[in-house]
Amino acid sequence: MMKKIAACLGIGIVFGTFIGLILSVIASLSYSQTEYMPVTPAFMSYFSNEIQAMLGAIALWSVIGSIFSLASLIYSETDWSVTKMTLVHFIVTYLTFLPLATIAGWTSLNLETLFGFTLTFLLIYVVIWLVAMLRVKKEIDALNKHLQDNS
């Protein structure tokens, strides 16, 4: 299990940093088009210069990637239903991602913004749940077909 956790951490750091970097370039292109802004002005205000802000962003992206990667281990619990796994994954990632998203300046804790953030997060999880249910149904159908063919 420790090897699995270590692998998840490594993968999470790499993918979190990569995705964060790509999204920061996309955000910079859409907002500035001439200047690279790796972080929001709110996050930048925590630091005294851009290099520190970039290092802070890399650390933040690494933590976010690690959280989502480690949370994926929830889906390896085969005794749980897809709904239970998705619900637990949602709660774990929401409760850990929300404070980080707030620190990053991606959302704020005012009621309207928090509602929009939560609704978006929830809609993403409905899609995840639907995809997971369809995948499990496909696996069950294939297994049933295999059993019928061999009986």
N, C-alpha and C positions, 0 to 999 in steps of 0.2 A: 504493500500500500504506500509506503514511503517513496518508492521509486515512481509510482503513479503520480503522487503529489508533486514530487520534484519535477517530473516531466511536464505536468500541467503548469507549474510556476514558470518554467523556462519557456514553454510555448506561449503562455499568457503574456510574459514580458515582451517577447519578440513581436507577437501579433498586435498586442496593445499599442506598442510604440509605433509599429508600421501603420496601423490604421489611424492612430492619432496624427501622425505626420501627414498622411494622405489627406485626411479631413481638414487639417490646418491649412494645407495648400489650397484645397477647394474653397474653404471659407475665405482665405485671403484673396483668391481670384474673384470671388463673387462680391466681396465687400470693397476691396481696395483696387485690385487689378494692376497696381504698380508697385505695391509694397507688401512684403511678406510679414504677416502678423501671426506668429505661432500660437498666440493665446488671446483671450478676451482682454479688453482694457481692465476689467475688474480683477482678473487673475494677475495681470501685469503689475497692478498697484501693490501687490505683496512683495515685489522685488525691487532692487535698486538699479538693475540694468537688464538689458535684453538677454544676455548670456545666462544670467541666473534664472530668468523667466523661462528660457528654453530648457534648461536643466530641470527646473520645476515641472514643466510640461511633460518632459520625458519620464520623470518619476511618476507623475500622475497617470499618464497613459499606461505605464508599466503596471501600476497598481490596479487600474481598471481592467486591463487585459488579464491579470492574474486572478482577479475576483471572478470574472466570467469563465475563465478556463477552469478554475477550481470548482466553481458551481456546476460545471458540466458533469462532474463526478456524481451528482445527484441522479443523473440519468442512467448510471450504471447499477443502481439499486433495482434489481430485476423483480423483487417481490412487490414493488409498488405499482399502482396503476399509472397510466400516462397522465391522467388528470392530477393525481397526487404529486408526481414528480414535477410537473409543470408548475403547480401551485407553490410547492416548496422552493423551486428554482426562482420563481417570480418574487417571492417574499425575500429570499436571501439577496438576490441581485438588486431589487428595488431599495431595500434598507441599507445596502452598502454603497450603491451607485448614487443615490440621491444626495448624500452629503458631499461626495466627490464632485458631482455635477454642480452643486451649489458653490463649492470652493472655486471650481474652474470658471464660474461666471456663466455657465450655460443655462442655469435656471435660478430662480430666487424663491424665497420662502413665502412670498405673498400668495394669498389664496388663489387668485386667478391664474397666475403662472404655474403654481404647484398643481392646480387642477389640470391644466393643459399638459404638463409634463407627465402626470400620473395617467391621464387618458391615453396619451401616445404610448407610454410604456405598456399599459394594459392591452391596447390594440395589437402591439407587436407580439405580446404573449398569446393572444387569441390565435394569431396566425401560427405561432410556434406550436401551440397545442393542436391546431387542425392538421398541420403537416405531420406532427408526431403520431396523431391518431390514424391518419391515412397510411403512414409508413407501417405502423403496427398491424393495421387491417390487411395490408398487402402481404406482410410476413405470415400472418395467420392464414390467409387464403392460400398462399403458396404451400404452407405446411399441411393444410387440410387436403389440398390437391395431391401432394406427395403421398400422404397417408392413404387416400382413396385409390391412387394408382398402384400402390404396393399391397393392397388388401384383396 
